[in-house]
Amino acid sequence: MTALAALHLPAAWGLTVGLAGLAVAGGLLAVTHGSAAQASGSSPVARGSAAAGLSALVPGASVPGSRRAGSAGSVPGSRRAGSAGSGAVGSPVTGGRWWAGAMRWVGVAVALGVGCGAIATAARVSVREAPALTALVEAAETVRVEAVVRDDPRPLARTSGPPTYLVAVDLESVTAEGAAPIRLSARALVLGADQGWRGLLPGQRVTAAGRLMPPRPGDLRAAVVSARTPPVLDGRSSWAQRGAAVLRAGLQRACEPLPDDSGGLLPGLVVGDTSRLDPALEEDFRTTGMTHLTAVSGTNVAIVLGVVLFVVRRARAGPVLCAVLCAIALAGFVILARPSPSVIRAAAMGAIGLLGLAAGRARAAVPALAAGAAVLLIADPELAADPGFALSVMATAGLLLIAPVWRDGLRRRGCPAGVAEALAVPAAAQVACGPVIAAISGTVSLVAVPANLVAVPAIAPATLLGVGAAVLSPVWPAAAEFAAWAGHWPTAWLVLVARIGARVPAGALPWPGGAAGGLLLAGLTVAFLVAARRAIVRRLAAVVALGAILGALPVRLLASGWPPPGWLVVACAVGQGDAVVLAAGSGRAVVVDAGPEPNAVDHCLRRLGVRQVTVLVVSHFHADHIGGVAGVFRGREVGAVIGPEWPEPAAGRAAVEQAAAAAGIAPRAAGPGWAYAVGGLNLEVIGPITPMRGTNSDPNNNSLILRAATEGRSVLLLGDAETEEQEDLVTGLGPAALRADVLKVAHHGSALQATSLLDAVDPAVALVSVGRDNDYGHPNPVLLGRIAQGGTRILRTDESGDVAVVVSGGGLAVAARGEPPG
């Protein structure tokens, strides 16, 4: 395959663009360095910027050889008092000839980026598309594979039953029945349901039988292996990996007596082990912009290296010895935390600082960042499509280029050194990462900087005490438990910050997502940083920001706009699934279905202010209706759980029973005639009238159908009932009994609907709970047109996010939150 053909893959394009950008950065730095050196004999990259960037992560820690006082960073054109280079801007060297030379270097850099990206990606694609391997994938035959484990097995989220483990491996051979082995070196994923996959360690060689499946489009992995047998170990893992496994297990044991929140976060903060971390808490960290604390990041590396540097400096070690000892500590930390992609990225960024330290040239850190990132991309082209890699590089660049400038500016204005670093570091990292985060999430966080700022004092002690607990666990378990107990206090502070930050009104503002949104924010950020060199711009920006906060915050707090006053029923935007909330008084509600996953329904109930769920009704046991049941129980009192008499699918029923049992509730089956009243809301089950068997989908056609009435208005909830159950309902009850003001359209708006039922209901408002860009063709356009013929207002969660029907002035009104899930 040619390099040009490889560029047709999305990942290859991402790699090419990434390499080109990094090469351009390196080329510009080289040209800038050379020109400025000729003009003034000094480097535009602040001396000590790498060391300052490293030490800034650990307030109070200093790095040998770094000149921190008066450093102005490395932003081209920054004003540095007493700098000889600042007066050379108009010289011939830095005028037209400088730009001509710079553009030539840019062209060379782009060409190198495109060429390296195409060659590296083509090499990976040639393995993935090897004829012998693709033939086995297309045949879907059972094969025997020999592989080396690359990372810890991860359990996939499932609503019930034993977990399936996802294992990243390097394939070494694939053998079909009666054929010779195919030798290769390619990456793959293994899906294994056997418990034997759970305890594998990186570096172990395994053999298993399974079926080869194609990878996702754009994925450079060669295949996905659906393993049908447990893994057979071929030799043992390295002593280092076995030792790391002992330390990680010891840390978990030391954290067992701790509260669930802090005890689950501490291993994640120290070694990236989030097996005990509450998904709701993990979502709070993500919302607050603190998700880097739930995994190993450059912060962890900087803290560990900062402590080592502090100790060896006390022994008056030279730069080279300091770098060697730090490299040993870094290697040990990587083994302890596992050489996963995120850990490798963090270690690479830490190694860049060590390079500048060992060379005695801190200014080499910025070109080293570009070179190191390019090397990582060439070695692993999949990083080009990895947001975590982009965030690591951008955060490191922010610490090297922006943080020293802001830190020194604050110090010149009288701010204490430690406070200046604590303010500059999270702000610089957040500004640098902002465009990438906006492109991924479609939002711009307003709480990320202050949240990370107040979290800074707790990160270092929590990390160091956690590492101490892991190291002590094999030899002194009691001391390990004490270290973990001490570390849980700063960790509890991080939990508190994340929870408060996640609940701040308007903490995240909507922003265009994708590459366009990221580039837009990047352009605005660069323009602002350049313009902010003028004092008048800084003052104007501060006044505008302060005015916007003082003007908008009270409005958002007092009248946030959601939930709308007098709301009757809300269809939550949970993706391709159902979750409907019926108002039952202040802070109380009846919830019908829970969507496909916990976070979405939990957030919807938070936004509505629901603290008590009087009844959770499950219409049927398909995953898109019960997968989020755990989210309904998060931090809420649930009075009862009601479900259909139809027992299938059994796995879904078991999942509901398990979640209810954890809250001390025994689910009950309900049928026609079951009724419930609370807070002015009357709820009644009216279907299925007769059990349905042999239909297109028996679980769908045995969905509970509910009628709710409140404030003189009625709501009909059809679950996933299809044509057979709907027609049976019309025949059994008659059209008059089915009239309703609001209709929750059945089965996400599928085409399998009875027109006789739609005519009988004749709703004023129809709610369609459906996921964006789903694979089922929901909702059916013909059906929507049929519903709208009588003037019915149709609201879709895939277009409008959470949608509500409101009782207003004796009539009905509709409201939409306007933020559908991505």
N, C-alpha and C positions, 0 to 999 in steps of 0.2 A: 504494500500500500504506500502511496506517495504521501509526502508531508502535506501536500495541498488537500488531498482527500481527507486527511485526518482533521483538517480545520472545519469540516462540516459538523463536527460534534459540538454541542453547546459547551461541554467542559473544555474542549480544545480552544474554542474562542475565548473562554474565560481565562485560560492559561496564557494565551497569546497576549491578550490585553493586559493581564497582570504583569507578565514579564516585561512587556514593552514599557508600562508605566514605571516599574521599578528601575529598568535600565535607563529610562529618561531621567529619573531622579538621580541615579548614580552619575550619569553623564553630566547633568547640570551642576552637580556638586563638584565634580572633577574640574569642569571648566571654570566654575566660580572660584574654586580654590586656586587654580593656576593663575587666573587673571588678577585676583586680589593679591596674591602673593607677589606677582610682578609689580603691581602698582604700589603696594605699601609694605610688603614684607611680612604681612600678618595674615592669618587664616580667618575667613568669615565665619567659620564654625567655631563657636565659643569654646575656648580651651577649658576642658573639664566638663563639657556638656554631657558626655557619656557617663562619667562618674557622678555628675550631679543628677542625671536622670535616674541612675541606679540608686544613689543614696536618698534621692527624694522620696522613693517609695518607703524608706525606713526613716522617718523623721528623727533627726538627732544623730544618725550614723553618718560618718564621713568616710571618704575614700582617699587613699593615698594619692598624692600628686594632683588632686583636683583643685583648681583655682576657682573658688566659688564667689568670693567677694568681687562684685563689680562685673560679673559675667553677664553678658546680654543675650546669650543664646545664639542661635544660628539662623534666624530668619533673615533672609537677604534684605539688605537695606535698613536693618534696625540701627537705631542711633546709639552709638557707643561713645560715651564721653572720653575724649583723649585718643580715640582711634585714628591712626594715620590714614586708614583706608577710607574713612568717611568723607574725606575731602577729595577723593579721586573719582567721584561719580562722573564728573564731566570730562575727565581725561580721555585722550584718544583710545587708551587701552580698554576703558570700560564703556566706550561709546558704541558707535556703529560696528567697529571691528569685533567688539566683545559679543554683540548679538549675532553677528555673522558666524563667528566661531561656535557660539552656543547652538545655533540652529544646525550647524554641521554635526555637532556631537549628538544632538537630538535625533537627527536622521540616522546616524550610525546606531544609536541606542535602540530606536524602534526596529531597525532591520535585525539587529541581534535578538531582540525580544521575539519578533515573529519567527525567526529561524529556529531559535532554541525551543520555543514553544511547540512549533510544528514537529520538529524532530522527536522531542521527548514524548509528545502525545501519540505520534505515529507509531513509536515503538510499543507503547502500551496497547494501542488499538490493533496492531498486527497480531499480538498474542490473543486478544479477545476474539478476533475474527478469523483465527486460524481454521481452515476448512475442517480438519479432523475434530476440533472441539465443537464448532458450530453444528456439525452433523449430529453429534451426541446430544446437544441441547435440543435440537429440533426433533430428534427421535424420542425424547423423553424416556429413554431407557434407564434401567437401574445400573449404576456403575459403582466401582470401588475407587475411592479417592484416598490419596495420601497427602497430608497437609501439615503445616506448622501453624500453631495458634499464634495470632498477632496481638490479641487484646483479651481482656477479661470477658467472659460470656455475659450477655445482658438479657434479662428476661423481658419478653415483649408483653405489653399490657393486654390482658385478656379479661373478659367479664366473668369467666368461670373456668373450672377444669384446671389441669396441670399446666404450668407455664411452658411456653416455647422459648428456647434460648437462641439468641442471635450471636454467632461467633464469627469474628473476622479471622480469616486464615490466608496463608499463602499456599496455593496448590502446587504440588510437586509432581504428581502423576495422576492420571485418570485412566481407569481400565474398564472397558466394556466386557460383557460376558463373551468368552471365546475369542477375544481380540488381544493384540499386544498392547502393553501399557503405552500411553502417550505421556512423554516427559515434557514438562513445561515449568515455567516460573510465572505464576499469575495470581492475582488477588481474587478472592471469592468470599462469599458469605455462606455460612451454614445455618440452616434452621433445624434445630434438634429438640424434640420433645422429651427425650429420655433424660432422667436426672443425672446421668453420667456426664452430660455436657456442662453441668453447672460448675463443677469444681476444677475445670481445666485452667492451667496457668500459661501465660505467654511463653513461647519458646518450646512448648511440648509438641512432639510429633504424634499425630493420630492417624488412624485408618478407620474408615466408615463406609457403609454402603448407602446409596441414596439416588435420587433422581435429579438430573441437572435441569435447571430452569434458566431462562434468559434474564439478564440483569435489566434494570430500568433503562429507558432511553437516555443516552448521555452519560451513563455510568461507565467508568473505565474498568470496572471489575469484569472478570471473564465470565462468571456464572454465579448462580445461587444454587446451593446444594440443599435439597430437602432430604435430610438424613432419616433413614428408616431403621437404623440400628444404632446402638450406643457406640461411643467412640472406643477404639482399642488403642491403648497407649503403646507407643514404640519408643521405649526409653524414658528417662526421667527429665524433668525440667532442670535448668541450671540451679546451682546452689544459691545463687543470688536471688532468683525468682522464688525459690522455696523459702528463703529467709524473709523476703518481702511479704510473702503470704502469711508467715507466722506473725510478723509485726502488724500487718493490717487486721488480722483476726484478733490480735491482742488489743488493738485500739478499740475495736468494736466491743469486746468484752468489757473493757474499762469504761465504755460509755453506756453500757446497759442500765446501770442504776440511775442514770440521769433522766430528766424530763424528755419526753419524746421530741420536742422541737429542737432544743439545744443539743440533745444527745444524738439526734439524727443529722444535724448540721455539722457538728465538729469533725467527724470523719470525712465528710464531703469537703470541708474547708481545707483539711490537712492533706489528704491523699486522694480526693476525688471519689470516695466511696459514698454514694447517695442511696444505698439500699434501704436505709431506715428513714430517709427524709420524706416528710409528709408532702404529697403532691401539691396540696393547697399552699403550703409554705413556699415550695419551690416556685409556684406561680406568682406569689407575692414578691419574691426576689426578682423575678423576671420583670414584673410590672414596674418595680421601683428602680430598675436599672442596676441592680446589684447581683445579677445572675453569675458574674464572674466569681462570686464568693462561694457558689455551690459546686465549683469544680476547681481543679488545679490551674492556676494562671500565673502570669508573670509576677504578680504580687507575692505569691508564695515563694517563688524562686528568689526574688529580691530580698525577702525577709531572711531566708536561710543564709543567703550569701552575705547579707549585711552583718549578721551575727558572726559568721566566720571571719569576715574582714576585720571586725572590731577586735576579735581575739588575736588574730595574727599580727595586727598592727601594734597591739600592746607588746608583742614579742619582738617588735622592730624588724619584721620581715620585709624583704625587698619586694618590688612589684612583681617580679617573675614568680617568686615563691608564693606570694599572695594568690596569684592567678592559678598556680598549680593546685594549691590547697582548696581553693574555691571550685576548681574543676572536679576534684575528687568528691567534694561535698555535693556538687551538682549531679554527678553521676549516681551517687548514692540516693539522692532524693528522687531521681528519675526512676531508678529501680524500685524504690519504695512505693511511688505513686503509679507505677506501671508505665511502660513506654507507649501510651496511647497517643493519638495525634495531638490532643490538646496539651499533654505534658511535653511532648517533643517540641511543640511550638513555643511553650513557655521556656523550656531549657535553651532553645536556640536564641531566643531574645535575651536571656540572661548571659549566654555565652558571648553575645556581641559586646556587652559591657566588659566582660573579662578580657576580650581581645584588646580593647582600647587600654585596659589597665596593664596588661602584660607588655604591650608595645610601648607603654609610656606616652602614648599619643591619644589622648581622649577624643581628639577631633576625628579620629579614624572610625568612631562608632557609627556615625551616620552613613558613610559609604559602606561600612560593614553590614549595616542593616539592609541596605539595598542588595548587596551581594549575597548575604545570607538568605534573604527571602527568595532571591532568584535561584539559588542552589536548591533550596527546599522544594520549590516548584518544579524544577527539572527532575529532581529525584522522585517526587510524588506529584504528578500533574493533577490529581484529584483535589489537591489543596486549592486549585484555582476556583473551584466552585464551593469551597468551604467558607461560610461566613466567619467561623471562628478564626481561621487563619487571617482573613482580612482585618478582623478586630484586633488580633494580636499585633500585627504589623503597624496598624494605625495607632494603637495605644502606645507602642514603643516609640514611634515617630513623634507623637505628641509629647512624650516625656523628654525626648532628646531635643526637640526643636522649640516647643512652645513653653513647657513648664519652666525652664531656666529663665526665660525672658520675664515671665510673669512673677516668678519668685523674686528675681532681683529688683524688679520694679516695685514690688511690695516692700522689700527691705530698704530700698532707697527712701521710701515714704515712712520709714520708722516702724514697720511691722517686724515683730520678733522673728528670728530665723525659722524656728520650728513651726510657728503659725503660718509664715509665708509659704513654706513647703507644703503644709497640710492643705492650704487653700489652693495652691497652684497645681498640685499633682492631679487631684480628681477632676478639677476643672479642665486642665489641658487634655487629659485622657478622654473625657466626655466630649469635648469639642472635636477632637480628632476622630473619634469613633461615631460621632453623630450622624454623618451622611450614610455610613454603612447600616447603622441601626434603623434609620428612617427608611432606607431602601427595603430592609427586611420586614419591618413591622408596620410601616405606613403610619407611624406616629413619631412625634418629637416629645420626649419626656421633659417635663419641667421640674420634676422632683429628683432626677438622677443625680445632679451635681450636689445639692444640699444633702441628700441621703448618703451619698458616698463620702461626703465631707465629715458628717457626724459619725460615720462608721469607721473612719481611719484609725482612731485611737484603740479600737478593740481588735483590729485584724492581727497585728503583730503578736500581742500576748496570747490570743487564741491559737494562732498557728504554732508558736513556739511551745506552748504547753501541750498541744495535741501531738506534736512531733515527739516531745519528751515522754508522753504517755505511751506512744507506740514503741519507742526504743526501750523503755523500762519494762514493758509488759512481759517479755519472756523471762526476765531475771528477778523482777520484784513487782508482782501484780498489785500489791497494796499501794506501792508508790505510784504505779501507773493509774490506779483508780483515783488517787488524790490529785495527780496532775490533771486528769480528765475533769474531775470535779472543779478544780480551780479554773480550767479552761472553759468550763460551761458558762461562767458568769459573763465574760466578754462576748461569748457566743450568744447568750440570751439577749444582750444589748443589740446585736446584729438582727436577731429575730424581731425584736420590738421595732427597730427602725424600718425593716422591710414591711411589717404589717401596717404600721401607721402610714408609710409612704404609699402603699398600694391602695389605701382608702382615701387619699387626698382628692377632693373634687377637682376635676379638670387637670389631673396630674400629667396627663398625656394628651397632646393636641393632635388631631388628624393631620396627615401630611401625605402627599402623593407617594405611593409605594413604587417599588421596582427601580430599575437603573435610572430612569428619568428623575424620580424623586430624589434619589441619592445624589445624582450629579447637580441637581438644582440646589440642594442644601450645601453641597461642597462648594459650589461657585459663590453662593451667598456668604459662606463662612470665610472663604479666602478674601473676598472683597471687603468684608468687615474687618478682618485682621489687618489688611493693608491700610484701610482707611483709619483704623483705630490708632495708628501711630500718631495722629494729630490729636491734641488734647481736646479741641472743640468737638471732635467726633465722639470721643469717649464720654465727654460730659453730656452731649446730646443723647447718646445711647442710654446712659444711666437715667436721665430724666424720663425718656420715653418708656423704658422698662419699668421704672418705679410707678409712673402714671398708669401704665397698663395693669400692673399688679393691684394698685390701690383702687383702680376703677372697676376691674373685672372680677377680682376675687370675692368681694362682698356679694356681687350679683350671683356668682356661681355657688356660693355657700348658701345664700338665702333662697335663690330660685334657680336651682341647677337645671330645671327643665325636665328632669326624669327622676322618679316616675311622674306622669301627669296626674294632677289631682282628680280624684273621682274615678280612677281606673277600675274597670270591671273585670277585664280579662286581658292577659298578656301572653302572646306567643313568643317564646324566647328564641333568639338566634343561636341555635346549637349545632348548625351544620345540617347534614343530611340525617335528620331525626326529628323527634317530637319532644317538646317540653312546654306545657301550657300551665299558667298560673291563674287561679281564680281568687279574687280578693275575699277575705273572710274577717275583716276587722283590722285594726291598727297592728302592724307587725305580724299579722297572721294570714295564712293562705292555704288553699288546697292546691296541690301540685299533681298534675296528670301527666305521667311519663317523665323521663329524666334525660332524654337525649343519648347520644352515643358515647360521651365521655364526661368525667366529673367536673372539670374546670368550667366548662361553658355554662352548665346549669347553675353551678355554685355562684358564678359571677352575676348571672341574671338575677338570682334571688338576692344577692347582696345589693344590686342596684335598686331593687324594689323595696329594700328594707325589710325583707321577710326574716323574722327571727324564730317563728314557730310555724311548722307545717302540721296543721291539724290532721290531715289525711294525705298520704301519698297513694295515688291510684295508678296502677300499672295496667294499661289497656291490653297488652299482650307481651310476650317475653322475647321478642326479637331484640338484637343488640342495639339497634338504633333508637330503642325506646327505654332500655334498662341499663345501658352501658355506663350512664352517669349517675346511677343511684347513690353511690358513695358521696357525690357532691351535694346531694340534697341533705345528707346527714351532717355535713361539716359545720360544726358550731351551732347546730339548730336542734331544737326539740321536735321530734316527730311523734305524733300521737298514735297513728295507726298506719298500716300498709295493707292495701286492698288490691287483689288481682283477679284475673278470670279463672273460671273453673277448668278451662282447657289447659292441659299440663305441658304442652310443647311450645317451644323447644325446651327440653329438660335442663340444658346448661344455663339458659337464661333464667328459668325459675330458681335453680340452685343459687345463682348469683344474687338474686333479690333476697332469697331466704337468708343467705350468709350475711349480707349487709344489714338486714333487719335484725338478725340475731345478735350482731355486734352491739346494737343499741337496745337490746332486751325486748324486742318486739317480735311477736309471732304473726306472720302474714296470714290474712284470711281470704278465702275465695268468696266472690260476690257474683250474683246473678240478677236477672230481672226482678224488680221489687225491692232491692236493697236501696235504702235511703239514708241520708245524713243531713243534718242541719247545724250550722254554726255561724254566728255573727251576721245573721240576715241572709246567708247563702243556703239555698236548698239544693241538694244534689241527689240525683236518682239514676240508677242503672236501668236502662230500658232495652238493652240488647246485649248479647244475641238471644233472640227468642227461642230458637232451637239450635242444637249443636250442628255445625256444618262439617261434613266429611266428604273427601274426594274432590275438593274444589282446587282451584289454581294454587291457593295457599291456605291451608286450614288454620294455621295460627292467625293470619290476617282476618279471615272470615269468622273467627270466634273472638275478635276484639270486643272488649267492653265498650258499649256505647252509652254515653252519659248525657243527661239533660240537667243543666244548672239554671237556677232562677234566682235573681236578686234585683231589688229595687224595681220590680215590675218588668225586667228584661230577661230574656232567655238566651241560653247558649247551648248549642248542640255540638258535642264532641264525638267524632266518628272513629277515632283511632286509625287503624289501617284497614277498616272494613272495605271489602271489594264488592263487586256487583251482586254476588249471591246473597251476602248478608244484608246489603242495602235493600234489595228487592223484597227479601223476607220481612224486613222491618216495615216497609210500606204496606205489605199485604197483612201483616199481623196487627199493626196499630192503626192503620189508616192515615191518610195525608193530614188530617186536621191535628192529630196528636204530635206531628213532627214539625209544625211551624215554629220557627225560631228567629230571633233578631240577629244572632251571630252564629256563623257556621265555621267550625274548624274542619276544613276540607280533608277528606280521608286520604290516607296513603300519599301524602306529599304532593297531591294533585296528579296522581297517575290517571291513565286513561280508563281504568277499570271502575267506572262510576255508573250508577243507575240514574238515568235522567228523571225517572219518576220520583226519586228521592229529592233531587235538586228542585224540581217543581214544587214538591210538597213543603220543603223548608222555606224557600223564597226569602233568603236572608237579606238584611240591609248591608251587612259586612261579612266578608269571607276571609278567613285567615289561612294562609298556606305556609306551613312550616317545611322548609326545603333547603338543601345545601347548594351553594353556588357551584356551577360547572360540574354537577353530578353526572355519573355515568348512566343514569337510568332514563334520561330525557324528561325528568320531572321539573316543573309541572307541565302537563300536556296543554299545548296552546289551544286546541279545539275545546277542551274542557273549560279553560279560563274564559274563552269567548262565550260558551254556553252559560256560564254563571253570570257573566256581566250583562247578558241580554236584558235582564229585568232591572238594570240600574244598580246592581250590587257593587259596593266598593270592595276591591280585592287588595289585600295587603300581603306581601311576600317577605319572609325573613331573609331570603338571599339577596334582596334588593334594598331592604330598609332596616335590617337589623331587628332588634326587639320591636314588636308592633303591639299596640294597645288599643282597646276599645274603651271609650270614656263615656260615662253618663254626664251629660251637660245640658242644662236648661230644658229638661224634660225630653230631650232627644239623645241621640248617640253621636259621638264625635270619634275621630281616630287620631292616633299619634304614633310617630315612629322615632326611634332613637337615632336612626340614621347612620349607624356604624355596623354594617354587616361584617361577619367574620371573614377573614381572608381564606 
